[in-house]
Amino acid sequence: MSYLRYCMAAMLVLCLAIPAFSGTVDLPTGIATYSVLEQSGPDNGATGTAKVVTPSDADWSVTWVANSAASSWIAYDPNNAHDNGLGTYSTTFTLNSSDLSTASISGTWTLDDSGELVLNGNVIATLGDGHWGFLFGFPSVPAGSSDFVLGVNTLSLIITDTDQYLEGVNLDATCRASQAQPRSLSPPPSCCWVRPWASRV
């Protein structure tokens, strides 16, 4: 192998050894992708991707907190005022081993009628009927919490009470993890300083 090829291979190994940086994962409804499982009404048992509800849609309520650039209302079927009852709205994000000890979640939420905010099966917060005019802060999930798991994590908003009329969920939340620092690297092999047109040994 020529010095140049050996140099390139050595540098590639060094680059791959640098751990990926962590940061933030945006979890707001209307921005992140949420799946939905309908658990009542004419489409009970149906699944799909939740859609944004706007003031021009049949499922919109004038009593809801307004959509914003930060988050929006979502529902199974924005075009039907009576087809969004009990349901589970879920999004996922992945934590690696370095993220797991530093990850945290904070934000605000609401839903219509009432329900739970759940991380990996653990209830973070609940809201009763009639709280859909504002976004309410929920208890942050702190770094080191056992609610987080290695690999795929699932955050869900679950509507647990419904009048089968004008239902939806709204969440503005972020998962943050401290940035891992790349380990120091040894100087490149001396071969890497050989000019590319140098002859072979």
C-alpha positions, 0 to 999 in steps of 0.5 A: 500500500502506498504511503498516501493510501495508508495515510487516508485509511488512518485518518478515516479510522481516526474520524470515525472514532470521534463520538457523535454530538448530542443536542436537542430533539424537537417534540412539539405537535405540528413539528414532530411526527406523531402516530395516533391510535383511535380508541373510540368512535366510528374508527375505533382501533384505526391507526395513522399519522396525526394531522394538524388542526387549523381554524378552518377545519371541522375539528377546530374549537374556538376555545382552544389555545391558538396554534403557533410557530412553536406547536399546533393542535393535532388530531386523527381526522381534522375534517370530522368534528365527531371522529377524534375521541379517545386516542393515543398520540405518540412520537419516538426519539433515540438515546444512545449510552452517552445521552442517557445520563444527561437527557431531560424533557421540559415544556408545556401541553394541553388537550381536549377533553382530558388525559395524560402525558406519558414517557415510556409508560410512565405518567409525567402529568395529567390534565382535567377537562376544560384546560384547553385554553392555555398551554400548561407546564408539566413537571420536567423529566430530569437528567438521570431519570429512570423514565428514559431508556437506552435506544428508542423512547416513546412520548405519548399524549393520551386522551382518556376522557371524551365527549366525542366532539372537537378533540385534539392534543397540543404539546410544545416540548424539547428533549435536551442532552449535554453534548459529548466531548470528542476525545483527544486524538493522537497526532496523525501517523508520520506517513501523513506528512509525506508529500502525495507524490513521494515514492514508495518504500 
